[in-house]
Amino acid sequence: MRKAYIVTVALFALAVSLASASDPDPLQDFCVALKDYSDSKSAVFVNGKFCKDPKLVKPEDFFFKGLNIAGNTDNKVGSNVTTVNVDTLPGLNTLGISLARIDFAPYGENPPHTHPRGTEILVVLEGTLFVGFVTSNPDNRLFTKTLNKGDVFVFPVGLIHFQFNVGKTNAIAISGLSSQNAGVITIADAVFGSNPPINPNVLTKAFQLDKNVVEELQKKFEVDNY
């Protein structure tokens, strides 16, 4: 009985440590992500990316150009996110950090979304943004703030959050994320634009909406219609 108890406690402790873990700490100076997997047999599999042979690493592996260029905000939500993560800057592999530029048209928004693998800290470079996040169940408490140029706000890992340009001019923000690839789940796209679609009956019950309304929303958020 005592042995079973010890095993149970040990497994629980292991589960908690894994659940609270972020990107693992690097075990070497760097682990530049290998884009060409043709030579993967001679690489080491770490943190979801193969490591490039350190002898072949170049300054370009730690370099990204173009964050000064405004993204195209001519879309339904009026915003554009330019990401600088491990996929665009291989040198970020294992370093547990990434970056993004967010451009907003007047009254554009970065719609409610989550980053399942990273905390986000955002600084406004131009314009005025209304931002906020919602805590987890059962409280679902909303925290909001209006940010001006130079203001900073943090969004805890995994919580639904948003940014909305309340000004009549364009707005720009830079966000830092505590993961080499924090991931993003846009709530409306995920729920109403999933592929294949979620059964309308499920969403009708979940959102307490008429089935026709749900089906209309699914048409609006179809992958090919976005």
Secondary structure by P-SEA (a helix, b strand, c coil): caaaaaaaaaaaaaaaaaaaccccccccccccccccccccccccccccccccccccccccccccccccccccccccccbbbbbbcccccccccccccccbbbbbcccccccccccccbbbbbbbccccccccccccccccbbbbbbbcccbbbbbcccccccccccccbbbbbbbbbccccccccccccccccccccccaaaaaaaccccaaaaaaaaaaaccccc
